[in-house]
Amino acid sequence: MIDLFADAFASQITQRALLGGLLAATITALIGTWVVVRGLAFFGDAMAHGVLPGIALAVIWGFDLTLGAMASAVVMVLGINVVHRTTRVSDDTAIGLLFVGMLALGVVLISREVTFAGDLTAFLFGDVLGVRTTELWIGVGALAVTVVGMVVGHRSFLALAVNRDKAEVLGLRPDIAHVAMLLLLALSVVSTFRVVGTLLVFGLMVAPPATAVLVVRRMPVAMLVAVGFGWSSVVFGLTLSYHASTAASATVAGFAVAQFFVVLTVVEMRDLLQRKRLTAAV
């Protein structure tokens, strides 16, 4: 068993992939726990797709992809808030409209200006084995900002998740807290898409936190458990990818989702046994 992991991470390429994956899993798990608890999974999915136009423009105009993705993410956040405040359209409708529009725009731009199949595949599905030192430093910076944001905004985020009106009464400014959470969500997508891709980053953002809330209830503990599940997805996913010669990013994301269903099955079986014991005792 030790040799399986030792062989998988013997080269510098897989070691950088491991470090980049662990950073991505940590960032997405921290903000992803709030995404799951607040039911923002659709927004997270839309954000993961919505950065594509900024990436495409960055390629066309020759500037950094991360800056392009961040600009696109900010447009998504502001656009959803503008639609919500100025129309009677519901949040999920606004998200859906911007989601499809931004994704379509990104695909159109890429298909006209760059090699469509290769570049679009790389943007959507990532290349964890191609992680460079620059991306690692971006991940470190994003993780630092995320941790500070989680600590500073924890009370406001928690009150907002429980009851928006009570958060307002307590003077916790739920509107500002909501925007701050969306910006942290955008940061997590922007800082990790070059590792696992804009599509598969959503798997790491939702699957480990969803698995964590199956087994724990307190938010700080759930975040730590989600990070643990994210790390296991990266380690086991990369190891499986190495030995089975499968796509690394997809294997990591797939392992994270499979992990959720395994834990769900165990939890359901445990609850079923507890109910049977209670019925027998009665």
C-alpha positions in Angstrom: 0.0 0.0 0.0 2.8 2.4 0.9 4.6 1.6 -2.4 1.4 2.5 -4.3 1.5 6.1 -2.9 5.3 6.3 -3.1 5.3 5.4 -6.8 2.5 7.8 -7.6 4.3 10.8 -6.0 7.9 10.0 -6.9 8.2 12.6 -9.6 8.3 16.4 -9.2 5.3 16.6 -11.5 3.0 14.5 -9.3 4.4 16.2 -6.2 3.4 19.6 -7.5 0.1 18.2 -8.6 -0.4 16.9 -5.0 0.4 20.2 -3.5 -1.8 22.1 -5.9 -4.6 19.7 -5.4 -4.4 20.0 -1.6 -4.5 23.8 -1.8 -7.5 23.6 -4.1 -9.3 21.1 -1.9 -8.7 23.3 1.2 -9.9 26.5 -0.4 -13.0 25.0 -2.0 -13.9 23.0 1.2 -13.8 26.0 3.4 -16.2 28.2 1.3 -18.0 25.1 0.0 -19.3 24.2 3.4 -21.2 27.5 3.5 -22.3 26.9 -0.1 -23.8 23.6 0.9 -25.4 24.8 4.1 -26.9 27.9 2.5 -28.1 26.0 -0.6 -25.9 28.0 -3.0 -24.8 25.0 -5.0 -26.4 26.3 -8.2 -24.6 29.6 -7.8 -21.3 27.8 -7.3 -21.9 25.8 -10.5 -22.8 29.0 -12.4 -19.7 30.7 -11.1 -17.5 27.8 -12.2 -18.8 28.2 -15.7 -19.2 31.9 -15.7 -15.4 32.6 -15.6 -15.0 31.2 -19.1 -15.5 34.6 -21.0 -12.8 36.2 -18.9 -10.4 33.3 -19.5 -11.1 33.5 -23.3 -10.5 37.3 -23.4 -7.3 36.8 -21.4 -6.1 34.3 -24.1 -7.1 36.6 -26.9 -5.6 39.8 -25.5 -2.6 38.1 -24.0 -2.9 38.9 -20.3 -3.0 36.6 -17.2 -5.8 34.0 -17.2 -6.3 34.5 -13.4 -7.1 38.2 -13.9 -9.5 37.4 -16.7 -11.3 34.8 -14.6 -11.5 37.2 -11.6 -13.0 40.0 -13.8 -15.6 37.5 -15.2 -16.4 36.3 -11.7 -17.0 39.9 -10.4 -19.3 40.5 -13.4 -21.3 37.4 -12.4 -21.6 38.5 -8.7 -22.6 42.0 -9.7 -24.9 40.9 -12.4 -26.9 38.6 -10.2 -27.3 41.3 -7.5 -28.4 43.9 -10.1 -31.0 41.5 -11.6 -32.2 40.6 -8.1 -32.6 44.2 -7.0 -34.0 45.8 -10.1 -36.5 43.1 -11.3 -39.0 40.6 -10.0 -36.9 37.7 -11.3 -36.0 35.2 -8.7 -32.4 34.5 -7.7 -32.2 31.1 -9.4 -33.6 32.5 -12.6 -31.0 35.3 -12.6 -28.3 32.8 -11.9 -29.5 30.6 -14.7 -29.6 33.4 -17.2 -26.1 34.7 -16.4 -24.8 31.1 -16.2 -26.0 30.2 -19.7 -25.1 33.6 -21.2 -21.6 33.7 -19.8 -20.8 30.1 -20.7 -22.1 30.6 -24.3 -20.1 33.8 -24.7 -16.9 32.1 -23.5 -17.4 29.2 -25.9 -18.1 31.5 -28.8 -14.9 33.6 -28.0 -12.7 30.5 -27.7 -14.1 28.9 -30.8 -13.3 32.0 -32.9 -9.9 32.9 -31.7 -8.0 29.8 -30.4 -7.8 26.1 -31.1 -11.3 25.2 -29.9 -11.0 21.5 -28.8 -7.7 21.6 -27.0 -7.9 24.9 -25.2 -11.6 24.5 -24.3 -10.9 21.1 -22.9 -8.0 22.4 -20.8 -10.1 25.3 -19.4 -13.1 23.1 -18.6 -11.3 20.0 -17.2 -8.0 21.4 -16.0 -4.6 19.8 -15.9 -3.5 19.0 -12.4 -0.3 17.4 -13.6 0.7 20.7 -15.3 0.6 22.8 -12.1 3.3 25.4 -12.1 5.0 27.3 -9.2 3.0 30.4 -10.1 -0.3 28.6 -9.6 0.9 27.2 -6.2 1.7 30.8 -5.0 -1.7 31.9 -6.2 -3.3 29.1 -4.2 -1.3 30.0 -1.1 -2.5 33.7 -1.4 -6.1 32.7 -2.0 -6.0 30.3 0.9 -4.7 33.1 3.2 -7.5 35.4 2.1 -10.1 32.7 2.5 -9.0 31.8 6.0 -9.1 35.5 7.1 -12.5 35.9 5.5 -13.8 32.8 7.2 -12.6 34.0 10.6 -13.7 37.6 10.3 -17.0 36.8 8.7 -17.9 33.7 10.6 -20.5 35.3 12.9 -22.2 37.2 10.1 -22.1 34.1 7.8 -23.6 31.9 10.5 -26.4 34.4 11.3 -27.2 34.8 7.6 -27.4 31.0 7.2 -29.8 30.7 10.1 -32.1 33.7 9.5 -31.6 36.8 7.4 -34.0 38.9 9.4 -32.4 38.1 12.7 -29.0 38.9 11.2 -30.4 42.3 10.3 -31.7 42.8 13.8 -28.4 41.9 15.3 -26.7 44.5 13.1 -24.6 42.0 11.2 -25.4 43.5 7.8 -26.6 40.4 5.9 -26.4 42.0 2.5 -22.7 42.8 2.9 -22.1 39.3 4.4 -23.8 37.8 1.4 -21.7 39.7 -1.1 -18.6 38.9 0.8 -19.4 35.2 0.7 -20.0 35.4 -3.0 -16.7 37.1 -3.5 -14.9 34.4 -1.5 -16.7 31.8 -3.7 -15.5 33.6 -6.8 -12.0 33.7 -5.4 -12.1 29.9 -4.7 -13.1 29.3 -8.4 -10.6 31.7 -9.8 -7.7 30.3 -7.8 -8.4 26.7 -8.5 -9.6 26.5 -12.1 -6.1 26.1 -13.5 -5.6 23.0 -11.3 -8.9 21.1 -11.8 -10.7 23.1 -14.4 -13.8 25.2 -14.3 -16.2 22.2 -14.5 -14.5 19.9 -12.0 -13.8 22.6 -9.4 -17.5 22.4 -8.6 -17.0 18.8 -7.6 -14.4 19.7 -5.0 -16.5 22.6 -3.8 -19.7 20.6 -3.2 -18.8 16.9 -2.6 -16.4 17.1 0.4 -18.5 19.6 2.3 -21.7 17.7 1.5 -20.0 14.6 2.8 -18.9 16.4 5.9 -22.4 17.7 6.9 -23.6 14.0 6.8 -21.5 13.2 9.8 -21.1 16.5 11.8 -23.3 19.5 12.5 -21.1 22.3 13.9 -19.8 24.6 11.2 -16.1 24.9 12.3 -15.9 21.1 12.7 -17.7 20.6 9.4 -15.2 22.8 7.6 -12.3 20.9 9.0 -13.9 17.5 8.1 -14.7 18.8 4.6 -11.0 19.7 4.2 -10.1 16.2 5.3 -12.4 14.6 2.8 -11.1 17.0 0.1 -7.5 16.0 0.9 -8.4 12.3 0.7 -10.0 12.8 -2.7 -6.8 14.4 -4.0 -4.4 11.8 -2.5 -6.4 8.8 -3.5 -7.7 10.3 -6.8 -4.2 11.1 -8.0 -2.9 7.7 -6.9 -5.7 6.0 -8.7 -5.1 8.1 -11.8 -1.4 7.3 -11.8 -1.8 3.6 -11.7 -4.9 3.4 -13.9 -3.7 5.9 -16.4 -6.9 8.0 -16.2 -7.5 11.8 -16.4 -6.1 13.1 -13.1 -8.5 16.0 -12.5 -11.6 14.0 -13.4 -10.4 11.1 -11.2 -10.0 13.4 -8.2 -13.4 15.0 -8.7 -15.0 11.6 -9.3 -13.5 10.1 -6.2 -14.9 13.1 -4.2 -18.4 12.4 -5.4 -18.0 8.6 -4.9 -16.8 9.3 -1.4 -20.1 11.1 -0.7 -22.2 8.2 -1.7 -20.2 5.7 0.3 -20.5 7.9 3.5 -24.2 8.4 2.7 -24.7 4.6 2.5 -22.9 4.1 5.8 -24.9 6.8 7.5 -28.2 5.5 6.2 -27.4 1.9 7.3 -26.4 3.2 10.7 -29.7 5.1 11.1 -31.7 2.1 9.9 -30.0 -0.1 12.5 -30.7 2.5 15.2 -34.3 2.7 14.3 -34.6 -1.1 14.3 -33.0 -1.3 17.8 -35.3 1.4 19.1 -38.4 -0.4 17.7 -37.2 -3.7 19.2 -36.7 -2.0 22.6 -40.2 -0.4 22.5 
